[in-house]
Each structure stands twice: as C-alpha cells, then as structure tokens.
Amino acid sequence: MKTAPTSFPRWPALPGLRQIVVVFLISLLIAWVTTPVFQSPFWLVLRRTTFIAMVMLLAFTVSGTWRLQWLPRWIPHWLVRVAAVCLLAPFASLAAYVAIAGDFMSFIKANNLLSGFATSTIFALFFGPLVAVAAIKREDKQRERADRLQLELEKSALEREVLDARLRLLQAQIEPHFLFNTLANVQALVESGSDNAAPVLRHLIAYLRAAMPRLNDADATLENEMQLVSAYLEIMHMRMPDRLQFELQLAPELKDLRFPAMALLTLVENAVRHGIDPGTEVGRIEVGGKRDARSGMVTLWVADTGIGMAETAVPGTGLTNVRARLQACFGKDARVDLHEQTPHGLRVELIFHSGAKT
C-alpha cells in the first residue's frame, strides 16, 4: 500500500512562491527603469533592487500575520502593514549599499554610495507602499470571495436541511392517509362477509411488512415504488376480482431513479377508491413511466377507467402532498396534470426532469 508523501506546511509569516515571483518581476521592471538614474550596470541595480524588495515583502507578510498587542484597536491593520514596509525600506537599502562597500565606514566615506542610498530609499518609499496597498486590496477581494463562497455553501446546506425536513413532514402526512384508507377497505371486506376476507388480510399483513420499512426511505427508487403498487393492486384485485384489472409498464431505465416513497402509490389508491370502487362496471388501472431521450423529461402516469372526476371535485390531501413532494424532489417545474379519459375515467400524470433536484 502506497503512502502519500509527507508535506511540510509553509510558515504563514513567510511569503509564498507566487508573491516572490511577482515581486521579482516588479523589481526587474523598476531596475530597468532606474538604471539610467543610478548610472550603474543593470545587473547590479537589479540585484540591489531585488534585495530591497524581498526584505520589504518579508516585512509585509510578517506584519500581516502578527497583531501587535500594544497597538490601539482603532488603527487599521492595513496601515500597520504599509508602515512596516516603509519602516524596513531604509534599513534594506542601507544593508544593500553597505554590502557593496564592504563595511559601514567605507560606505560612509563613499559619496556616490551615499547618494545612491538616498535615491534607492526614495524609490523604495514610493513604490513599496503602492505595491503593498495593491496587494492588500487583492487579499481583501480574495477574502471576500472566500467568505461569499463559504456563505453560499452554508446556505446550500441549510436549504438541504430545510428540504429534508419538509419532505419528512409531507411524508408523515401521507403515511396515515394511506394506512387508514387501506384498513378501511379491509374493514368493508370483512363486514360484507366475503370469503376473500382472510386471504386479503394475510396479503395485507405481508404487504405492510414490506412497506413499513420503506415509508421513511430517503433512497427509495421507482422500482421500489412499483413493487408496492403491484402488491397493493393484487390486494385490491382479490377484494373485487370481477371489477378490477391492472397493468404495470415501467421503462427499464427508470427503475433506479430516486423517487419519493409512497407518492405513486397514493395516486393508485385514489384511482381505486374514487374511480373504480364507486362504479359498477369492470375497471382497469394502468400504471407506467417513460423518459424522453431528447429532453430528459420523465412522465409517470396512473390511468383508470372509473367514474372520473366530478366537476365540483377539488384535489384532496393525497394529491396535494404528491405535488409538493414531487416539486421538493425534482424542482419547482415538476407538475401533476389531470386529464379526463374517454368515455370515462381519469389519467394523472407526473411530469418532471430526472436531472433537476433542489
């Protein structure tokens, strides 16, 4: 097993490679411009300018890391950094010229070196603060960008938590609605004295054992949902074998699609309860789904040949929650469409983009 190479973190007070390269390029430009002023070889001016600039860069980075406790709090930190650069400029220039002279006394006796020292100091005090202020502004922009990104990440995480809480609340409203309606159907079957009461009850118990662990399953898929729909319709078919037929047809590529648990089952339950059950004729329920390869839009449907929707009917709790949960999972563009069928019946379509998630 390979181990990752050990990395040694850079001490925060030391300048980074990018800063060093930028300062060297600035030194190169200043040396090229000021060489005629000093009347010295370019390489000598460049060496002296680079040394002074690097010392000032070190003062800039160190003062940005340390916060002197004895300074009044009302003094802005950027002013401290600029002052540190200006303070080190004469000493860096002095050190550069003393090194050229060989010792301090030789430097004092050389008039040309003294004038060069004064000129270098003036240039350092002019260019140093300008570069320092520009660097501080750039750091502030980077810090603001990082803070803004962090805020967006925290906001996104908070929105995700709110969304999860909303989904749990909506699902909590769906669960008792489904369970009570199913138990009411079993009660009606038992009270009617049907011979299918005992088999249906056994199938219901087996169904609930399979369904209960999935009621709060955040990773439920369409394949899980179709299994529950199939089990529910089998139970309803046993209850009214001569009046209910059904067909399931889900495109294979949609089986692993994440889908709100119990949402499709709620529509099937409504189709049985409000469409097939009140009628006297043989009814048929079709449940299916497909995806448009070009647009990526997914369409799921529950169609029945029951009595249809009355003109005065309004969407109930189940349908309202299905729409809310669908939009919470796939975005605000997800919708629930209701279509009357000919000669009678209702088709409910869930339409959403499989890649859209809030």
Disulfide bonds with the S-S distance in Angstrom:
none
